């Protein structure tokens, strides 16, 4: 007969040693990735053009937003003009129908 406690103890021991090795490897990989990222961020922060590049990027986004606002304004104006033209043509149609009815 199989001793249940012995099997559980052996299984737990195998799991614990495997997990310990995996966690140690994961910690080493995380430390290496952290070091690499830290080095890249330090290099980027020391870049003398960083501020200028960020300002250009923000300015570029601002210009694009301004262009979109102008385009939307033009579209709104065109819709108003078209609505006005439709209203005028409808009134002209009614006017000519009225004239034909009178004569």
NUMARZA-720130 format. One record per residue: x, y, z of N, C-alpha, C in turn; residue number from 1; residue in one letter. Coordinates in Angstrom, 3 decimals, decimal comma, always signed. Atoms other than C-alpha are relative to their C-alpha. Layout:
<pts>
     n.c1     n.c2     n.c3    ca.c1    ca.c2    ca.c3     c.c1     c.c2     c.c3 miro dose
        X        Y        Z        X        Y        Z        X        Y        Z  NUM    a
...
</pts>
This chain:
<pts>
     n.c1     n.c2     n.c3    ca.c1    ca.c2    ca.c3     c.c1     c.c2     c.c3 miro dose
   +0,833   -1,171   +0,000   +0,000   +0,000   +0,000   +0,888   +1,248   +0,000    1    x
   -0,763   -1,227   +0,162   +1,199   +3,498   -0,873   -0,243   +0,902   +1,207    2    x
   +0,119   -0,926   -1,118   +1,922   +5,849   +1,980   -0,338   +1,381   -0,566    3    x
   +0,488   -1,249   +0,565   -0,111   +8,957   +1,129   +0,839   +1,186   +0,444    4    x
   -0,792   -1,111   -0,512   +1,902  +11,284   +3,320   +1,373   +0,060   -0,662    5    x
   -1,311   +0,049   +0,649   +5,163  +10,129   +1,739   -0,092   +0,531   -1,426    6    x
   +0,193   -0,473   +1,378   +3,825  +10,734   -1,772   -0,221   +1,509   -0,017    7    x
   +0,249   -1,447   -0,075   +2,541  +14,196   -0,796   +1,287   +0,749   +0,334    8    x
   -1,246   -0,668   -0,387   +5,852  +15,076   +0,850   +0,973   +0,041   -1,174    9    x
   -0,892   +0,032   +1,166   +7,835  +13,967   -2,220   -0,473   +0,964   -1,087   10    x
   +0,557   -0,912   +1,009   +5,507  +15,871   -4,554   +0,227   +1,452   +0,380   11    x
   -0,205   -1,375   -0,467   +5,700  +18,999   -2,430   +1,464   +0,399   -0,091   12    x
   -1,437   -0,264   +0,063   +9,485  +18,748   -2,250   +0,421   +0,284   -1,435   13    x
   -0,339   -0,202   +1,410   +9,739  +18,426   -6,044   -0,545   +1,351   -0,491   14    x
   +0,600   -1,270   +0,397   +7,349  +21,375   -6,547   +0,791   +1,176   +0,577   15    x
   -0,708   -1,091   -0,667   +9,212  +23,536   -4,020   +1,361   +0,243   -0,641   16    x
   -1,329   -0,206   +0,596  +12,629  +22,926   -5,593   -0,128   +0,563   -1,409   17    x
   +0,219   -0,519   +1,357  +11,297  +23,555   -9,130   -0,443   +1,465   +0,053   18    x
   +0,485   -1,373   -0,129   +9,438  +26,688   -8,045   +1,119   +0,914   +0,460   19    x
   -1,118   -0,801   -0,500  +12,495  +27,947   -6,178   +0,968   +0,338   -1,132   20    x
   -0,896   -0,220   +1,143  +14,667  +27,519   -9,275   -0,637   +0,973   -0,990   21    x
   +0,698   -0,879   +0,947  +12,041  +29,181  -11,482   -0,050   +1,432   +0,522   22    x
   +0,055   -1,345   -0,569  +11,635  +32,108   -9,104   +1,372   +0,661   -0,023   23    x
   -1,355   -0,557   +0,029  +15,412  +32,569   -8,877   +0,358   +0,457   -1,413   24    x
   -0,266   -0,377   +1,395  +15,692  +32,570  -12,689   -0,800   +1,232   -0,385   25    x
   +0,841   -1,160   +0,292  +12,793  +35,009  -12,937   +0,542   +1,262   +0,642   26    x
   -0,568   -1,157   -0,686  +14,403  +37,315  -10,389   +1,256   +0,491   -0,715   27    x
   -1,209   -0,391   +0,740  +17,683  +37,269  -12,319   -0,367   +0,708   -1,301   28    x
   +0,426   -0,627   +1,260  +15,902  +38,068  -15,591   -0,599   +1,384   +0,271   29    x
   +0,592   -1,301   -0,340  +13,936  +40,883  -13,908   +1,084   +1,011   +0,355   30    x
   -1,093   -0,904   -0,363  +17,127  +42,351  -12,462   +0,755   +0,462   -1,238   31    x
   -0,708   -0,367   +1,234  +18,831  +42,247  -15,874   -0,841   +0,972   -0,831   32    x
   +0,883   -0,884   +0,763  +15,803  +43,844  -17,566   -0,069   +1,373   +0,662   33    x
   +0,050   -1,263   -0,725  +15,624  +46,501  -14,865   +1,272   +0,803   -0,226   34    x
   -1,275   -0,676   +0,240  +19,315  +47,315  -15,303   +0,056   +0,581   -1,411   35    x
   -0,003   -0,458   +1,389  +18,918  +47,558  -19,083   -0,924   +1,207   -0,179   36    x
   +0,957   -1,100   +0,105  +15,841  +49,781  -18,790   +0,540   +1,242   +0,694   37    x
   -0,565   -1,127   -0,737  +17,534  +51,963  -16,187   +1,100   +0,679   -0,814   38    x
   -1,080   -0,559   +0,814  +20,545  +52,416  -18,457   -0,561   +0,783   -1,186   39    x
   +0,601   -0,693   +1,149  +18,367  +53,343  -21,461   -0,670   +1,301   +0,430   40    x
   +0,653   -1,213   -0,485  +16,342  +55,829  -19,403   +1,027   +1,064   +0,375   41    x
   -1,054   -0,949   -0,359  +19,537  +57,410  -18,071   +0,595   +0,636   -1,250   42    x
   -0,542   -0,531   +1,257  +20,908  +57,775  -21,608   -0,982   +0,983   -0,633   43    x
   +1,014   -0,869   +0,590  +17,634  +59,275  -22,799   -0,100   +1,310   +0,776   44    x
   +0,111   -1,211   -0,820  +17,484  +61,699  -19,876   +1,190   +0,925   -0,214   45    x
   -1,191   -0,814   +0,225  +21,030  +62,890  -20,659   +0,043   +0,601   -1,403   46    x
   +0,042   -0,509   +1,379  +20,104  +63,601  -24,293   -0,262   +1,505   +0,022   47    x
   +0,203   -1,459   -0,029  +20,539  +67,357  -24,806   -1,176   +0,449   -0,857   48    x
   +1,101   -0,369   +0,894  +17,840  +67,362  -27,481   -1,361   -0,462   +0,526   49    x
   +1,249   +0,568   -0,508  +15,213  +65,692  -25,283   -1,075   +1,070   +0,182   50    x
   +0,985   -1,062   -0,219  +13,504  +68,925  -24,236   -0,516   +0,572   -1,302   51    x
   +0,401   -0,543   +1,302  +13,495  +70,267  -27,782   -0,897   -0,993   -0,725   52    x
   +0,810   +1,026   +0,670  +12,135  +66,961  -29,112   -1,395   -0,081   +0,606   53    x
   +1,317   +0,037   -0,655   +9,333  +66,917  -26,538   -0,807   +1,233   -0,387   54    x
   +0,703   -1,231   +0,397   +8,482  +70,560  -27,323   -0,493   -0,079   -1,441   55    x
   +0,419   +0,145   +1,398   +8,386  +69,813  -31,058   -1,175   -0,957   -0,128   56    x
   +1,086   +0,989   +0,045   +6,182  +66,776  -30,475   -1,306   +0,615   +0,487   57    x
   +1,210   -0,627   -0,551   +3,721  +68,713  -28,294   -0,512   +1,083   -0,942   58    x
   +0,395   -1,045   +0,941   +3,728  +71,617  -30,750   -0,664   -0,611   -1,233   59    x
   +0,558   +0,688   +1,165   +3,059  +69,213  -33,616   -1,420   -0,473   +0,285   60    x
   +1,346   +0,454   -0,364   +0,086  +67,723  -31,783   -0,947   +1,194   +0,085   61    x
   +0,830   -1,201   -0,088   -1,199  +71,228  -31,024   -0,398   +0,518   -1,369   62    x
   +0,309   -0,452   +1,361   -0,967  +72,185  -34,703   -1,026   -0,906   -0,660   63    x
   +0,962   +0,935   +0,608   -2,835  +69,048  -35,743   -1,393   +0,204   +0,583   64    x
   +1,302   -0,250   -0,630   -5,605  +69,704  -33,230   -0,598   +1,297   -0,537   65    x
   +0,474   -1,270   +0,549   -5,856  +73,306  -34,464   -0,535   -0,184   -1,418   66    x
   +0,462   +0,268   +1,373   -6,148  +72,082  -38,073   -1,349   -0,723   +0,020   67    x
   +1,270   +0,735   -0,095   -8,912  +69,664  -37,069   -1,123   +0,946   +0,407   68    x
   +1,024   -0,963   -0,432  -10,786  +72,460  -35,283   -0,392   +0,915   -1,156   69    x
   +0,288   -0,871   +1,150  -10,489  +74,711  -38,371   -0,832   -0,746   -1,033   70    x
   +0,759   +0,798   +0,972  -11,722  +71,922  -40,654   -1,432   -0,196   +0,471   71    x
   +1,358   +0,179   -0,532  -14,686  +71,242  -38,366   -0,793   +1,303   -0,120   72    x
   +0,665   -1,296   +0,130  -15,481  +74,961  -38,367   -0,441   +0,238   -1,445   73    x
   +0,371   -0,147   +1,412  -15,415  +75,037  -42,194   -1,186   -0,904   -0,358   74    x
   +1,109   +0,923   +0,291  -17,674  +71,979  -42,361   -1,298   +0,539   +0,584   75    x
   +1,186   -0,582   -0,630  -20,092  +73,620  -39,913   -0,528   +1,163   -0,834   76    x
   +0,424   -1,141   +0,828  -20,138  +76,786  -42,035   -0,612   -0,471   -1,317   77    x
   +0,542   +0,522   +1,263  -20,707  +74,772  -45,223   -1,396   -0,590   +0,220   78    x
   +1,327   +0,556   -0,300  -23,635  +72,964  -43,591   -1,008   +1,136   +0,169   79    x
   +0,902   -1,145   -0,163  -25,139  +76,312  -42,574   -0,322   +0,638   -1,342   80    x
   +0,227   -0,588   +1,326  -24,680  +77,676  -46,106   -0,934   -0,888   -0,815   81    x
   +0,879   +0,917   +0,745  -26,270  +74,566  -47,628   -1,421   +0,061   +0,528   82    x
   +1,339   -0,106   -0,585  -29,173  +74,803  -45,195   -0,681   +1,284   -0,459   83    x
   +0,546   -1,275   +0,446  -29,645  +78,455  -46,139   -0,428   -0,086   -1,469   84    x
   +0,342   +0,146   +1,427  -29,573  +77,590  -49,871   -1,256   -0,846   -0,183   85    x
   +1,198   +0,842   +0,078  -32,139  +74,854  -49,371   -1,225   +0,800   +0,416   86    x
   +1,113   -0,838   -0,457  -34,346  +77,271  -47,444   -0,401   +1,006   -1,068   87    x
   +0,294   -0,975   +1,064  -34,059  +79,890  -50,203   -0,692   -0,696   -1,176   88    x
   +0,616   +0,678   +1,146  -34,841  +77,361  -52,939   -1,424   -0,438   +0,337   89    x
   +1,350   +0,397   -0,403  -37,854  +76,107  -50,976   -0,933   +1,207   -0,028   90    x
   +0,821   -1,224   +0,018  -39,116  +79,668  -50,507   -0,255   +0,483   -1,422   91    x
   +0,188   -0,385   +1,406  -38,559  +80,411  -54,210   -1,059   -0,896   -0,642   92    x
   +0,977   +0,944   +0,558  -40,531  +77,296  -55,109   -1,409   +0,386   +0,447   93    x
   +1,311   -0,413   -0,512  -43,388  +78,379  -52,848   -0,455   +1,315   -0,627   94    x
   +0,333   -1,283   +0,604  -43,258  +81,899  -54,277   -0,527   -0,192   -1,424   95    x
   +0,442   +0,209   +1,390  -43,514  +80,658  -57,875   -1,316   -0,773   -0,061   96    x
   +1,296   +0,677   -0,045  -46,327  +78,311  -56,942   -1,118   +1,002   +0,321   97    x
   +0,983   -1,026   -0,344  -48,133  +81,261  -55,393   -0,318   +0,892   -1,201   98    x
   +0,201   -0,845   +1,196  -47,610  +83,381  -58,541   -0,833   -0,747   -1,035   99    x
   +0,778   +0,780   +0,974  -48,910  +80,591  -60,773   -1,447   -0,130   +0,446  100    x
   +1,360   +0,122   -0,521  -51,924  +80,215  -58,527   -0,770   +1,314   -0,181  101    x
   +0,646   -1,300   +0,118  -52,657  +83,949  -58,681   -0,388   +0,307   -1,449  102    x
   +0,279   -0,369   +1,405  -52,529  +84,142  -62,471   -0,443   -1,161   -0,756  103    x
</pts>
